[in-house]
């Protein structure tokens, strides 16, 4: 190998080390999406009159003593409760907003989040206790549907608690599971900057080597 080719080899090795994490993260993108299993809990949020389609998610990895609140949080929902001695869920994922519901000591808006549960293949029924007390079992369905007071006590959950619904509900994909491996914008910028510095250094070495060549 000629002396002048060594700096180029060094640059290739160094750049390969810098770019390897991004390549590994990209490789995980090809993973397939797995469906929610009978060991998981299917979580349904229906905004109804607040606007928007039903949101169906899979709560995985719950403990044996998990309650409905655990399932909703595990599924990625943000819950806000009233501050009274008996807390009620007053806001789910930012809805209804403060202009519709103050979320004070008690509910103050024109509606409420109705809490229902169901076994797979069964019917939706009102939970007998609150989100913090209602135990959930693998394979069960949990629903929060926004119900206007003017619409009465019949809460028509649109999402059916069936095996078909569960099988259409995806778990997290491999891409989501490996997001921590994906370089951020800052990391990418640093990698590019380091590569440019290394390129300049190697170019200088090559120039010096050529000047010293007899």
Order of alpha helices (4+ residues) and beta strands (2+ residues): alpha-beta-beta-alpha-beta-beta-beta-beta-beta-alpha-alpha-alpha
